[in-house]
Amino acid sequence: MVLSQEPTTTVVTRSRYNYQLSEIIRQRAWVEIDQSALAHNVKQLRALLSKDTELMAVVKADAYGHGAIKVAQTALQYGASRLAIATLGEGIELREAGIIAPIVVLGAVNNPEEIAALCQWDLEPTICTFQQAITFSKTLAQIEQSLSVHIKLDTGMSRLGTLWQQATEFVTLVHQLPYLKIASIYSHLATADELDQTVMKMQQQRFEDAIQQVKAMGISIPCLHLANSAAVLSDRSLHYDLVRVGLAMYGLYPAPHLKSTIDLKPVLQVKAKITQVKIIPAGTGVSYGYQYITQRETKIAVVSIGYADGVPRNLSNRLKVLLKGQYVPQIGAITMDQIMLDVTNLPDVEVGDIVTLIGQDGKHSISADDWAKTLGTISWEILCSFKHRLPRISTSKY
């Protein structure tokens, strides 16, 4: 795989004008994905693991908004051996792109049509309940195909999975059912990003107890996995045979206290262009509802990005962006397609100037963590919010 500075240079012809595609998609707003930063992060994470521990790249939700296909390709090239997604459709998208690595579906699949599709596209499902296991076996018997499955135990997340106390009965059933081949047993940690490790250690002990009971039944388990990004960074005893890495792969830390453990580089930047600059007098309301009224003569810049692109409206009058290497305040209500900036203190601002909403410009930077802190949410939600009308452009900066 070649890490390119620009997207494909397909020429789009309209009337007597010819445009480079890379120029067209930068006319309004876009997301830049630094493939070299992604490669760096995968290598850093891979270096934390023993040679016997595999790295599974979590590329669900369009790779947390980064573009699943390219992210998957880069991750597999630089140290990941498997991929994880949440839905059947996400898996099919990767297969249609020519990706042949093992793909695990972390979400629950229950109906026969979806089970048949899993076989067709060579995807490995998660089995969460007794009834689901039986449904899978009956459906697979009808189409005479076997399927590798991953058994999920609930050790304290209270989400998908059979309770860990029932692990022996559950795993025994799956082991005995025809057409099902156990590929792994796993669980998910609820508090791995917290300083207090009490709950995490409790979950680990429950997982260990369940596994020991299963092994006592003489059932062979090819693979065990428990660690998410936070667990990978915080405790090597949680690595087992496989780790599932999401947020850290994209260059963000699951918690501030984990920043000293590894050198990660942010992969995603969000940029947009100024479409109009004008001066308005003091006492003028800006945007819907006049949530902001100018206190002095103000030069404003209109920027072509809004909440329909994934810029939360709740950031209105609290958002800062970067323009010409300086922090600039956003003013007024964020609208569906546009935001307004106060650029009074910046000379020579022009239509076409690029604004950085998330990313680095000069010595300053803004991260998804910054937005999340302002909004009282998590960086995962911020990354997943950027809509598909923002083109993803692959770059290589480092």
Secondary structure, 3 states (H helix, E strand, C coil): CCCCCCCCCCEEEECCEEEEHHHHCCCCEEEEEEHHHHHHHHHHHHHHCCCCCEEEEECHHHHHHCCHHHHHHHHHHCCCCEEEECCHHHHHHHHHCCCCCCEEEEEECCCHHHHHHHHHCCCEEEECCHHHHHHHHHHHHHHCCCEEEEEEEECCCCCCCEEHHHHHHHHHHHHHCCCEEEEEEECCCCCCCCCCCHHHHHHHHHHHHHHHHHHHCCCCCCCEEEECHHHHHHCHHHCCCEEEECHHHHCCCCCHHHCCCCCCCCCEEEEEEEEEEEEECCCCEECHHHCEECCCCEEEEEECCCHHHCCCHHHCCCCEEEECCEEEEEECCCCCCCEEEECCCCCCCCCCCEEEEEEEECCEEECHHHHHHHHCCCHHHHHHCCCCCCCEEEECCC
